[in-house]
Amino acid sequence: MDVINLKDMSKFTFLLIGLLSITFLIAQGFSNSYLISSAEGSEVLMNKEPNIIAIQDNSENEDNSEDTKSADNLPGNSNNEGSSISNETGGGLSDGLTNGGSLLGSNQTQGDMTANEESADNTNQTVLTESQVNQNVNQTQTTNQNVNVNQTNNQNVNVINKQKLELIITEEEDEAPISVEEQTRVESSDKIVISEHRGITGPECKSGNVLAGASNAEDLRVLADCQDVTGTVMHTKKMDDGDYKFLLKLEDKYEFLVNDKNDEKTDGLLVVEVVPGDQDLQNVVLPEAGDKVHIWGAWVTDEPKGWHEIHPTWQVTKE
């Protein structure tokens, strides 16, 4: 009886050990499967974490769809619920990857477009700048051409004016005097002028015969024994009789010193002559064209010509 029991006990012990071993192996298998599944799930979640935002964005846009799926997955449909969650999770991850890729591609495309637009803008600005430079060069060339033309025109005008003034200032010995009738008219006009404008007095004036030294004193009618005037010298010439003669453009306040014969024959300029005896005086400077001067002398009418002069002139200073 004891032997049988011992054998039975040995069998039972071996059977129990076998069952425990099998149970242990099965449990270890489940444990390994669980660990592997958990590790894979964690890896997926870790790798796809940047796309969770995209999944959430999609879930927010699909609220109505989720509500419908939740209603279908009420208790009693646990198998469907697991399948639905798995499908939604997989779909969401797929959508996230797709959307993430699309967003990345979109951002890269927009970046490329922005870079291309900036490059195009820079190119347009460069072209515009070159166009402006070319325009400025053309304007400068045009301006220079206009300046050259103006300078040429001015030179031509100056030559013409100089020739004209030379003809005016040169007296021809055989030139016929104005008619007696014209001389009478000029004399009548002079009487009116000297009644309105009297000569001056002062230390710059000359005493005695104010026409002394004039080679044509008999042709000169005195309007004022002493008169001063300022203006710009337009042309000069040393005459055959030794007089230093120049044409003076008057300042406005002295316009009364010229008459219509000056306008007609001397281009509105006042004739000024310094006789040889006064040319070496300390207070006489013989001017050149372009000088601005202040002069004192006798204001007269050259009767054969009809125009007005300062002749003789005994003081000339530059201003």
Sine and cosine of phi, psi and omega as CSV:
sin_phi,cos_phi,sin_psi,cos_psi,sin_omega,cos_omega
0.00,0.00,-0.64,0.77,0.02,-1.00
-0.94,0.35,-0.58,0.81,0.00,-1.00
-0.92,0.38,-0.72,0.70,0.01,-1.00
-0.87,0.50,-0.68,0.73,-0.01,-1.00
-0.90,0.43,-0.59,0.81,0.00,-1.00
-0.92,0.40,-0.65,0.76,0.03,-1.00
-0.90,0.44,-0.68,0.73,0.02,-1.00
-0.88,0.47,-0.64,0.76,-0.01,-1.00
-0.91,0.41,-0.61,0.79,0.01,-1.00
-0.91,0.41,-0.70,0.72,0.04,-1.00
-0.88,0.48,-0.69,0.72,-0.02,-1.00
-0.88,0.47,-0.63,0.78,-0.01,-1.00
-0.91,0.42,-0.72,0.70,0.01,-1.00
-0.89,0.45,-0.65,0.76,0.02,-1.00
-0.89,0.45,-0.68,0.73,0.00,-1.00
-0.90,0.44,-0.67,0.74,0.01,-1.00
-0.89,0.45,-0.66,0.75,0.01,-1.00
-0.88,0.48,-0.72,0.70,0.01,-1.00
-0.88,0.48,-0.69,0.73,0.01,-1.00
-0.89,0.45,-0.63,0.78,0.00,-1.00
-0.91,0.42,-0.70,0.71,0.01,-1.00
-0.88,0.47,-0.69,0.73,0.01,-1.00
-0.87,0.49,-0.67,0.74,-0.01,-1.00
-0.89,0.45,-0.68,0.73,0.00,-1.00
-0.90,0.44,-0.69,0.73,0.02,-1.00
-0.89,0.46,-0.70,0.71,0.01,-1.00
-0.89,0.46,-0.65,0.76,0.01,-1.00
-0.91,0.41,-0.59,0.80,0.03,-1.00
-0.89,0.46,-0.72,0.69,0.04,-1.00
-0.88,0.48,-0.65,0.76,-0.03,-1.00
-0.90,0.44,-0.70,0.71,0.02,-1.00
-0.89,0.45,-0.66,0.75,0.03,-1.00
-0.88,0.48,-0.66,0.75,-0.01,-1.00
-0.90,0.43,-0.69,0.72,-0.01,-1.00
-0.89,0.45,-0.69,0.72,0.01,-1.00
-0.88,0.47,-0.69,0.72,0.00,-1.00
-0.89,0.46,-0.68,0.73,0.00,-1.00
-0.89,0.45,-0.67,0.74,-0.01,-1.00
-0.89,0.45,-0.68,0.73,0.02,-1.00
-0.90,0.44,-0.65,0.76,0.02,-1.00
-0.90,0.44,-0.66,0.76,0.01,-1.00
-0.91,0.42,-0.65,0.76,0.00,-1.00
-0.90,0.44,-0.66,0.75,0.02,-1.00
-0.88,0.47,-0.71,0.70,-0.02,-1.00
-0.91,0.42,-0.63,0.78,0.00,-1.00
-0.92,0.39,-0.65,0.76,-0.03,-1.00
-0.95,0.30,-0.47,0.88,-0.09,-1.00
-0.97,-0.23,0.17,0.99,-0.07,-1.00
-0.84,0.54,-0.64,0.77,-0.01,-1.00
-0.89,0.47,-0.30,0.95,-0.06,-1.00
-0.99,-0.13,0.03,1.00,0.01,-1.00
-0.87,0.49,-0.56,0.83,0.00,-1.00
-0.88,0.47,-0.64,0.77,0.02,-1.00
-0.91,0.42,-0.62,0.78,0.03,-1.00
-0.90,0.44,-0.68,0.73,-0.01,-1.00
-0.90,0.43,-0.63,0.78,0.01,-1.00
-0.88,0.47,-0.65,0.76,0.00,-1.00
-0.93,0.38,-0.61,0.79,-0.02,-1.00
-0.92,0.40,-0.57,0.82,0.01,-1.00
-0.93,0.36,-0.56,0.83,0.00,-1.00
-0.98,0.22,-0.19,0.98,-0.06,-1.00
-0.86,-0.51,0.64,0.77,-0.04,-1.00
-0.85,0.52,-0.71,0.70,-0.06,-1.00
-0.89,0.45,-0.62,0.79,0.00,-1.00
-0.92,0.40,-0.64,0.77,0.00,-1.00
-0.91,0.42,-0.65,0.76,0.01,-1.00
-0.86,0.50,-0.66,0.75,-0.02,-1.00
-0.91,0.42,-0.66,0.75,0.01,-1.00
-0.92,0.39,-0.60,0.80,0.02,-1.00
-0.90,0.44,-0.62,0.78,0.01,-1.00
-0.90,0.43,-0.60,0.80,0.01,-1.00
-0.95,0.30,-0.38,0.93,-0.09,-1.00
-0.98,-0.22,0.59,0.81,0.06,-1.00
-0.93,0.37,0.29,-0.96,0.05,-1.00
-0.80,0.60,0.61,-0.79,-0.11,-0.99
0.97,-0.25,-0.28,0.96,0.05,-1.00
-0.84,-0.54,0.74,0.67,-0.11,-0.99
-0.90,0.44,-0.60,0.80,0.00,-1.00
-0.91,0.41,-0.68,0.73,0.05,-1.00
-0.89,0.45,-0.59,0.81,-0.04,-1.00
-0.89,0.46,-0.74,0.67,0.01,-1.00
-0.87,0.50,-0.70,0.72,0.00,-1.00
-0.89,0.45,-0.66,0.75,-0.02,-1.00
-0.90,0.43,-0.70,0.71,-0.02,-1.00
-0.89,0.45,-0.67,0.75,0.00,-1.00
-0.89,0.46,-0.71,0.71,-0.01,-1.00
-0.90,0.44,-0.68,0.73,-0.02,-1.00
-0.91,0.42,-0.65,0.76,0.00,-1.00
-0.90,0.44,-0.73,0.69,0.03,-1.00
-0.88,0.47,-0.69,0.72,0.02,-1.00
-0.89,0.45,-0.66,0.75,0.00,-1.00
-0.89,0.45,-0.68,0.73,0.01,-1.00
-0.89,0.45,-0.66,0.75,0.02,-1.00
-0.89,0.45,-0.70,0.71,0.04,-1.00
-0.88,0.47,-0.66,0.76,-0.01,-1.00
-0.87,0.49,-0.70,0.72,0.02,-1.00
-0.89,0.46,-0.70,0.72,-0.01,-1.00
-0.89,0.46,-0.75,0.66,-0.02,-1.00
-0.91,0.41,-0.65,0.76,0.02,-1.00
-0.86,0.50,-0.70,0.72,0.03,-1.00
-0.89,0.46,-0.65,0.76,0.01,-1.00
-0.90,0.43,-0.68,0.73,0.01,-1.00
-0.89,0.46,-0.70,0.72,0.00,-1.00
-0.88,0.47,-0.72,0.70,0.01,-1.00
-0.89,0.45,-0.63,0.78,0.02,-1.00
-0.89,0.45,-0.69,0.72,0.00,-1.00
-0.89,0.45,-0.67,0.74,0.02,-1.00
-0.90,0.43,-0.65,0.76,0.01,-1.00
-0.90,0.45,-0.71,0.71,0.02,-1.00
-0.89,0.46,-0.63,0.78,0.04,-1.00
-0.88,0.47,-0.69,0.72,0.03,-1.00
-0.89,0.46,-0.68,0.74,0.01,-1.00
-0.89,0.46,-0.69,0.73,0.01,-1.00
-0.88,0.47,-0.70,0.72,0.02,-1.00
-0.88,0.47,-0.67,0.74,0.01,-1.00
-0.91,0.42,-0.66,0.76,0.03,-1.00
-0.89,0.46,-0.69,0.73,0.02,-1.00
-0.89,0.45,-0.65,0.76,0.03,-1.00
-0.89,0.46,-0.67,0.74,0.03,-1.00
-0.90,0.43,-0.66,0.75,0.04,-1.00
-0.87,0.48,-0.71,0.70,0.01,-1.00
-0.88,0.48,-0.65,0.76,0.02,-1.00
-0.90,0.44,-0.70,0.72,0.03,-1.00
-0.89,0.46,-0.66,0.75,0.02,-1.00
-0.90,0.45,-0.65,0.76,0.02,-1.00
-0.89,0.45,-0.70,0.71,0.03,-1.00
-0.88,0.47,-0.67,0.74,0.01,-1.00
-0.89,0.45,-0.67,0.74,0.02,-1.00
-0.89,0.46,-0.71,0.71,0.03,-1.00
-0.88,0.47,-0.63,0.78,0.04,-1.00
-0.89,0.45,-0.68,0.73,0.03,-1.00
-0.90,0.44,-0.66,0.75,0.03,-1.00
-0.87,0.49,-0.72,0.69,0.02,-1.00
-0.88,0.48,-0.64,0.77,0.02,-1.00
-0.90,0.44,-0.67,0.74,0.02,-1.00
-0.91,0.43,-0.63,0.78,0.04,-1.00
-0.89,0.46,-0.70,0.72,0.02,-1.00
-0.89,0.46,-0.67,0.74,0.03,-1.00
-0.89,0.45,-0.65,0.76,0.02,-1.00
-0.90,0.44,-0.69,0.72,0.03,-1.00
-0.88,0.47,-0.68,0.73,0.03,-1.00
-0.89,0.46,-0.69,0.73,0.02,-1.00
-0.88,0.47,-0.69,0.72,0.02,-1.00
-0.89,0.46,-0.66,0.76,0.04,-1.00
-0.89,0.46,-0.68,0.73,0.03,-1.00
-0.89,0.46,-0.65,0.76,0.03,-1.00
-0.89,0.46,-0.70,0.72,0.01,-1.00
-0.89,0.46,-0.67,0.74,0.03,-1.00
-0.90,0.44,-0.70,0.71,0.01,-1.00
-0.89,0.46,-0.67,0.74,0.01,-1.00
-0.89,0.45,-0.68,0.74,0.03,-1.00
-0.89,0.46,-0.70,0.72,0.02,-1.00
-0.88,0.47,-0.68,0.73,0.00,-1.00
-0.89,0.45,-0.65,0.76,0.03,-1.00
-0.89,0.45,-0.68,0.74,0.02,-1.00
-0.90,0.44,-0.68,0.74,0.02,-1.00
-0.89,0.46,-0.68,0.74,0.00,-1.00
-0.88,0.47,-0.65,0.76,0.03,-1.00
-0.90,0.44,-0.71,0.71,0.00,-1.00
-0.89,0.46,-0.70,0.71,0.00,-1.00
-0.89,0.45,-0.65,0.76,0.00,-1.00
-0.89,0.45,-0.68,0.73,0.04,-1.00
-0.89,0.45,-0.65,0.76,0.01,-1.00
-0.91,0.43,-0.71,0.71,0.00,-1.00
-0.92,0.40,-0.55,0.84,0.05,-1.00
-0.90,0.44,-0.65,0.76,0.05,-1.00
-0.91,0.42,-0.61,0.79,-0.01,-1.00
-0.91,0.41,-0.71,0.70,-0.14,-0.99
-0.97,0.23,-0.34,0.94,0.00,-1.00
-0.99,0.11,0.84,-0.54,0.00,-1.00
-0.99,-0.10,0.79,-0.61,0.06,-1.00
-1.00,-0.01,0.77,-0.64,-0.08,-1.00
-0.89,0.46,-0.54,0.84,-0.07,-1.00
-1.00,-0.08,0.19,0.98,0.00,-1.00
-0.93,0.36,0.75,-0.66,-0.04,-1.00
-0.96,0.27,0.65,-0.76,0.04,-1.00
-0.94,0.34,0.29,-0.96,0.06,-1.00
-0.91,0.41,0.32,-0.95,-0.05,-1.00
-0.92,0.40,0.36,-0.93,0.03,-1.00
-0.87,0.50,-0.62,0.79,0.02,-1.00
-0.88,0.48,-0.69,0.73,0.02,-1.00
-0.92,0.39,-0.64,0.77,0.02,-1.00
-0.88,0.47,-0.63,0.78,0.02,-1.00
-0.91,0.42,-0.69,0.72,0.02,-1.00
-0.89,0.46,-0.67,0.74,0.02,-1.00
-0.89,0.45,-0.67,0.74,-0.01,-1.00
-0.89,0.45,-0.65,0.76,0.03,-1.00
-0.89,0.45,-0.66,0.75,0.03,-1.00
-0.91,0.42,-0.60,0.80,-0.01,-1.00
-0.90,0.44,-0.61,0.79,-0.01,-1.00
-0.87,0.48,-0.61,0.79,0.02,-1.00
-0.93,0.36,-0.67,0.75,-0.05,-1.00
-0.90,0.43,-0.72,0.69,-0.07,-1.00
-0.95,0.31,-0.33,0.94,0.09,-1.00
-0.97,0.26,-0.42,0.91,-0.02,-1.00
-1.00,-0.08,-0.45,0.89,-0.07,-1.00
-0.73,-0.69,0.97,-0.26,0.02,-1.00
-1.00,-0.03,0.40,-0.92,0.01,-1.00
-0.93,0.36,0.00,-1.00,-0.05,-1.00
-0.94,-0.34,0.21,-0.98,0.12,-0.99
-0.76,-0.65,0.36,-0.93,0.02,-1.00
0.48,-0.88,0.01,-1.00,-0.07,-1.00
-0.91,0.41,-0.37,0.93,0.01,-1.00
-0.98,0.20,-0.23,0.97,-0.03,-1.00
-0.99,0.17,0.31,-0.95,-0.08,-1.00
-0.93,-0.37,0.70,-0.72,0.04,-1.00
-1.00,-0.06,0.28,-0.96,0.01,-1.00
0.99,0.15,-0.50,-0.87,-0.05,-1.00
-0.97,0.24,0.95,-0.33,-0.07,-1.00
-0.97,0.26,-0.26,0.97,0.00,-1.00
-1.00,-0.07,0.10,1.00,-0.01,-1.00
-0.87,0.50,0.74,-0.67,0.02,-1.00
0.99,-0.10,-0.25,0.97,0.00,-1.00
-0.97,0.24,0.79,-0.61,-0.05,-1.00
-0.95,0.33,-0.39,0.92,-0.01,-1.00
-0.87,-0.50,0.66,0.75,-0.07,-1.00
-0.83,0.56,-0.54,0.84,-0.02,-1.00
-0.92,0.40,-0.34,0.94,0.00,-1.00
-1.00,-0.03,-0.10,0.99,-0.13,-0.99
-0.98,-0.20,0.79,-0.61,0.10,-1.00
-0.96,-0.27,0.83,-0.56,-0.10,-1.00
-0.98,0.18,0.81,-0.59,0.09,-1.00
-0.99,-0.11,-0.58,0.81,0.07,-1.00
-0.49,-0.87,0.71,-0.70,0.00,-1.00
-0.91,0.42,-0.47,0.88,0.01,-1.00
-0.56,-0.83,0.78,-0.63,0.00,-1.00
-0.53,-0.85,0.71,-0.70,0.08,-1.00
-0.97,-0.26,0.34,-0.94,0.00,-1.00
-0.32,-0.95,0.51,-0.86,0.11,-0.99
-0.85,-0.53,0.51,-0.86,0.01,-1.00
0.04,-1.00,-0.15,-0.99,-0.04,-1.00
-0.93,-0.37,0.74,-0.67,0.00,-1.00
-0.96,0.27,0.80,-0.59,-0.04,-1.00
-0.98,-0.19,-0.54,0.84,-0.02,-1.00
-0.33,-0.95,0.54,-0.84,-0.01,-1.00
-0.72,-0.69,0.39,-0.92,0.07,-1.00
-0.28,-0.96,0.65,-0.76,0.12,-0.99
-1.00,0.03,0.88,-0.48,-0.12,-0.99
-0.99,0.11,0.26,-0.97,-0.01,-1.00
-0.90,0.44,-0.52,0.85,0.00,-1.00
-0.99,0.16,0.04,1.00,0.04,-1.00
0.99,-0.10,-0.20,0.98,0.02,-1.00
-0.92,0.39,0.60,-0.80,0.14,-0.99
-0.99,-0.12,0.92,-0.39,-0.18,-0.98
-0.91,-0.41,0.66,-0.75,0.10,-1.00
-0.56,-0.83,0.40,-0.91,0.01,-1.00
-0.98,-0.21,0.76,-0.65,-0.13,-0.99
-0.89,-0.45,0.81,-0.59,0.13,-0.99
-1.00,0.04,0.88,-0.47,-0.18,-0.98
-0.99,0.16,0.49,-0.87,0.25,-0.97
-0.95,0.32,0.41,-0.91,-0.16,-0.99
-0.82,0.58,-0.63,0.78,-0.10,-1.00
-0.94,0.33,-0.18,0.98,0.01,-1.00
-0.95,-0.31,0.24,0.97,-0.03,-1.00
-0.88,0.47,-0.39,0.92,-0.01,-1.00
-0.92,0.39,-0.25,0.97,-0.05,-1.00
-0.97,0.25,-0.25,0.97,0.02,-1.00
-0.95,-0.31,0.38,-0.93,0.01,-1.00
-0.84,-0.55,-0.15,-0.99,-0.07,-1.00
-0.92,0.39,-0.42,0.91,0.05,-1.00
-0.95,0.30,-0.53,0.85,0.15,-0.99
-0.89,0.45,-0.68,0.73,0.03,-1.00
-0.88,0.47,-0.61,0.79,-0.08,-1.00
-0.98,0.21,-0.66,0.75,-0.18,-0.98
-0.94,-0.35,-0.43,0.90,-0.05,-1.00
-0.88,-0.47,0.32,0.95,0.05,-1.00
0.87,0.49,0.53,0.85,0.04,-1.00
0.98,0.20,0.13,0.99,-0.02,-1.00
-1.00,-0.06,0.51,-0.86,0.03,-1.00
-1.00,0.06,0.75,-0.66,0.03,-1.00
-0.99,0.10,0.78,-0.62,-0.02,-1.00
-0.81,-0.59,0.72,-0.69,0.00,-1.00
-0.72,-0.69,0.73,-0.69,0.08,-1.00
-0.95,-0.32,0.89,-0.45,-0.04,-1.00
-0.95,0.32,0.40,-0.92,-0.06,-1.00
-0.82,0.58,-0.61,0.79,-0.05,-1.00
-0.92,0.39,-0.32,0.95,-0.02,-1.00
-0.97,-0.23,-0.11,0.99,-0.11,-0.99
-0.94,0.33,-0.37,0.93,-0.01,-1.00
-0.99,-0.15,0.12,0.99,0.01,-1.00
-0.92,0.39,0.50,-0.86,-0.05,-1.00
-0.91,0.42,-0.51,0.86,-0.04,-1.00
-0.99,-0.11,0.33,0.94,0.05,-1.00
-0.88,-0.47,0.86,-0.51,0.10,-0.99
-0.93,-0.37,0.82,-0.57,0.03,-1.00
-0.99,0.15,0.94,-0.34,-0.15,-0.99
-0.99,0.16,0.19,-0.98,0.11,-0.99
-0.90,-0.44,0.24,-0.97,0.02,-1.00
-0.85,0.52,0.74,-0.68,0.00,-1.00
0.98,-0.20,-0.29,0.96,0.01,-1.00
-0.95,0.31,0.60,-0.80,0.14,-0.99
-0.99,-0.16,0.81,-0.58,-0.15,-0.99
-0.76,-0.66,0.34,-0.94,0.14,-0.99
-0.84,-0.54,0.84,-0.55,-0.10,-1.00
-0.81,-0.59,0.38,-0.93,0.10,-1.00
-0.75,-0.66,0.63,-0.78,0.02,-1.00
0.00,-1.00,-0.19,-0.98,0.01,-1.00
-1.00,0.02,0.76,-0.65,0.04,-1.00
-1.00,-0.01,0.88,-0.48,-0.14,-0.99
-0.68,-0.73,0.23,-0.97,0.17,-0.98
-0.93,-0.36,0.80,-0.60,0.14,-0.99
-0.99,0.15,0.98,-0.19,-0.18,-0.98
-0.87,0.49,-0.70,0.72,0.00,-1.00
-0.89,0.45,-0.47,0.88,-0.02,-1.00
-0.99,-0.16,-0.46,0.89,0.08,-1.00
1.00,-0.02,-0.19,0.98,-0.05,-1.00
-1.00,-0.02,0.17,-0.99,0.00,-1.00
-0.99,-0.13,0.50,-0.87,0.00,-1.00
-0.61,-0.79,0.30,-0.95,0.34,-0.94
-0.96,-0.29,0.97,-0.25,-0.18,-0.98
-0.30,-0.95,0.88,-0.47,-0.05,1.00
-0.95,0.30,0.38,-0.93,0.07,-1.00
-0.92,-0.39,0.81,-0.59,-0.10,-1.00
-0.89,-0.46,-0.03,1.00,0.12,-0.99
-0.55,-0.83,0.79,-0.62,0.01,-1.00
-0.67,-0.74,0.85,-0.53,0.07,-1.00
-0.79,-0.61,0.58,-0.81,0.06,-1.00
-1.00,0.09,0.55,-0.83,0.04,-1.00
-0.93,-0.36,0.00,0.00,0.00,0.00
